[in-house]
Amino acid sequence: KTGGYKVQPEEVEAALAGLSRCGQVVVTSLASDYWGEVIVAATENAKDGWEAEGRGRIASLSKHKHPRAWIALEALPRNPQGKVSRKEVAKMIAARYSLADGPHPSLVERDR
């Protein structure tokens, strides 16, 4: 839930499927005191412009379904069957970024 609305990550992923400037896109969420959860889109093998292409694809979705952050990772964590784990993606993002919560949330990269 984000802002009181239920969001199915599969619906957002379907809209983002087949982007030409990146690999597979996974939609997950991070806990937020303000929103409940903040929607995040993560991908691997990202090229410049992948985020803009993704924003164009989701333009027809309701605003509450739009990711608040777009993250490019080196690789998405997969189980032995090759399926990406949304929970593991969320853990990777939380380890690398901190959430600047509020009406306009953003992710801030942690010092490494």
FENQUIHU-V361448 format. One record per run of one state. SS is the DSSP state (H for helix, E for strand, C for the rest). FROM is the first residue (numbers start at 1). LEN is the number of residues. If there is no record, write none. Layout:
SS,FROM,LEN + SS,FROM,LEN
//
This chain:
C,1,1 + E,2,1 + C,3,2 + E,5,1 + C,6,3 + H,9,8 + C,17,8 + E,25,8 + C,33,3 + E,36,9 + C,45,5 + H,50,9 + C,59,4 + H,63,3 + C,66,3 + E,69,5 + C,74,4 + E,78,1 + C,79,5 + E,84,1 + C,85,1 + H,86,11 + E,97,4 + C,101,5 + E,106,4 + C,110,3
//
